[in-house]
């Protein structure tokens, strides 16, 4: 047996059972804290990219619907103007009446 024994650690505690001083962080703790912060930042950036990609995807889905609705509206207005011309009425500006 060797004579190089370490003294037992001193636990400086209050009567309520709490430590008087917080433990000193080691180098590994500081490294893991930085690594965790970088991971949170990368995760937030990836989440933002996913939201942007979803927005572009849904815009891509809605664009044909929008173009179809505009096409139907233009065809409807063209057809009404054509009917008015056949009846001998020269259509003026397009008026849209909203009924409630």
N, C-alpha and C positions, 0 to 999 in steps of 0.2 A: 504494500500500500504506500501511496505517496503522501507526503506531508503538505501538498498543495491543495488544500481544501478551500473552497470558496465559502465566504460567510453567507449565511442565509439572507435572502432579501428582506429589507425593512419595509413593512407596510405601515405607512403613516396614515391612520384612519381616524375619523371623528367617532365619538361615542354612538352616533346614529348609524354607523357602518358605511359612510361615504369616504372616498379618498380625498385627502387635502389638496393634492396637486394632480392634474391629469397626467397620464403617462406620456412620455416624450415619443413622438412619432419616429419611426426608423426610416432609413432611406427607401426601403421597399414601400412603406406606406405613402411617402411622397410620390414615388413613381406610379403607384397604382392610382392615386388621386388624379394625377395628370392624365394618365391613360383613360380613366373613366370620364374625365371632362372632354377629352378628344372624342371618345366614343359617343357621348351625348351630342356633341356638335355634328359629327358625321351622321348620326341618326336623324337629327333635325333637318339636315340638308337633304337627306334621302327622302324623308317624308314630304318636304316641299317639292322635290322633283316628282314624286308620285302624284301629288295633288295637281301639279301643272300638267302632267301627262294625262290624268283623268279629265281635266278641263278640256284639253285639246281633243281627246277622244269623244267626249260628249258633244263638243262643237261640230266635230266631223260627222256625228250621227244626226244632228239637228239641221245641218246645212242642206241636205237633200229635201227635208221636209219644208224648210223655209223656201227653197227654190220652187218646189211644187206648189205651195200656197200662192206665191207671187205669180206663177204661171197661170193658175186657175183664175186668180183675180184679174189678170191682164186679159185673159181670154173672155171672161165674163163681160168686162167693160167694152172690149172690141165688138163682141156680139151685140150688145145693146146699142152701140153707136151704129152698127150696120143695119139693125132693124129700124132705127129712127131714120136713117137715110133712105131706106126702101119705102118708108111711109111718106117721104117727101119733107121731112123735118131735118133741117141742118143742125146737128148737135153743137152746142156751144161748149163751154168748159164743163168738165166733169164735176157734178155736184153729188155729194154723198150725204144722205139724210140718215141720221141716227134716230131711231124710234125707241122710246123707253116704255 
